[in-house]
C-alpha cells in the first residue's frame, strides 16, 4: 500500500464509500472516518499528487475538482448554515492525492 488512500482504497473500490456526487473525472463522498459531523471529500479520479504538484496534469483538473467542491460547499452551506473547505499540503497532507474536505460543525472529540 502507498500513501495514497484515495487511489488505493476509495477509487479502487477496496473501501466502499457513500457517494455524494460523481462526474467523469471527480468523486465526492462522505469521509470514511469523519472528523466533523458533515465531512465530505472531493478528489480527482486520477492520481494528482497535490494542489501544488499536479504531476502530469494541467490546471484544468483543479478547476474541474473546484467546480464540484463549490456545488458541494453550497449544498452544505444551504443545509447547515455554514461550510468549510480545506486542503492540506506537505507534511499536513496524510494522503498524497489532491483532495478537498468540505465540512460543517464542530470537530468530533
TIDOKOL-277563 format. One line per field, with one value per residue (C-alpha): residue in one letter; x, y, z. Coordinates in steps of 0.25 Angstrom, whole numbers. Last residue first. Layout:
N
code A | ... $
c1 X | ... $
c2 Y | ... $
c3 Z | ... $
//
This chain:
109
code X | X | X | X | X | X | X | X | X | X | X | X | X | X | X | X | X | X | X | X | X | X | X | X | X | X | X | X | X | X | X | X | X | X | X | X | X | X | X | X | X | X | X | X | X | X | X | X | X | X | X | X | X | X | X | X | X | X | X | X | X | X | X | X | X | X | X | X | X | X | X | X | X | X | X | X | X | X | X | X | X | X | X | X | X | X | X | X | X | X | X | X | X | X | X | X | X | X | X | X | X | X | X | X | X | X | X | X | X $
c1 -55 | -63 | -59 | -70 | -80 | -78 | -69 | -64 | -50 | -42 | -33 | -21 | -14 | -3 | -11 | -7 | -5 | 0 | 14 | 13 | 0 | -14 | -28 | -40 | -53 | -62 | -77 | -88 | -103 | -105 | -114 | -110 | -96 | -95 | -101 | -92 | -80 | -84 | -86 | -73 | -65 | -70 | -66 | -53 | -50 | -52 | -43 | -32 | -32 | -31 | -19 | -10 | -7 | 6 | 8 | -1 | 9 | 4 | -11 | -6 | -1 | -12 | -15 | -27 | -42 | -40 | -44 | -55 | -56 | -69 | -70 | -83 | -82 | -67 | -55 | -61 | -55 | -59 | -62 | -75 | -72 | -69 | -63 | -57 | -53 | -66 | -74 | -79 | -86 | -89 | -84 | -84 | -71 | -67 | -52 | -46 | -54 | -41 | -45 | -47 | -35 | -22 | -25 | -31 | -23 | -10 | 2 | 5 | 0 $
c2 59 | 62 | 75 | 85 | 86 | 87 | 81 | 81 | 74 | 75 | 65 | 64 | 51 | 49 | 44 | 50 | 64 | 72 | 69 | 76 | 81 | 80 | 84 | 91 | 96 | 100 | 101 | 109 | 109 | 94 | 91 | 103 | 103 | 88 | 90 | 102 | 94 | 82 | 91 | 99 | 86 | 80 | 92 | 92 | 78 | 82 | 95 | 87 | 77 | 89 | 93 | 83 | 69 | 61 | 63 | 74 | 78 | 90 | 85 | 71 | 58 | 56 | 42 | 40 | 41 | 55 | 56 | 63 | 58 | 61 | 63 | 67 | 64 | 67 | 58 | 47 | 34 | 29 | 43 | 44 | 44 | 53 | 47 | 55 | 52 | 47 | 53 | 47 | 54 | 50 | 35 | 27 | 20 | 5 | 2 | -7 | 0 | 5 | 19 | 19 | 9 | 10 | 22 | 30 | 25 | 30 | 27 | 14 | 0 $
c3 80 | 68 | 61 | 62 | 50 | 35 | 25 | 11 | 11 | -2 | -8 | -17 | -14 | -5 | 7 | 20 | 15 | 27 | 24 | 10 | 7 | 12 | 6 | 14 | 10 | 22 | 22 | 29 | 30 | 31 | 19 | 10 | 14 | 11 | -2 | -6 | -1 | -10 | -22 | -20 | -18 | -31 | -39 | -31 | -36 | -50 | -48 | -42 | -54 | -63 | -56 | -64 | -61 | -62 | -47 | -41 | -30 | -22 | -21 | -18 | -24 | -35 | -37 | -46 | -40 | -35 | -21 | -13 | 2 | 10 | 25 | 32 | 47 | 46 | 47 | 39 | 37 | 23 | 19 | 11 | -4 | -15 | -28 | -40 | -54 | -61 | -50 | -37 | -26 | -11 | -12 | 1 | 0 | 0 | 3 | -7 | -18 | -25 | -24 | -9 | -5 | -12 | -21 | -10 | 2 | -5 | 4 | -3 | 0 $
//
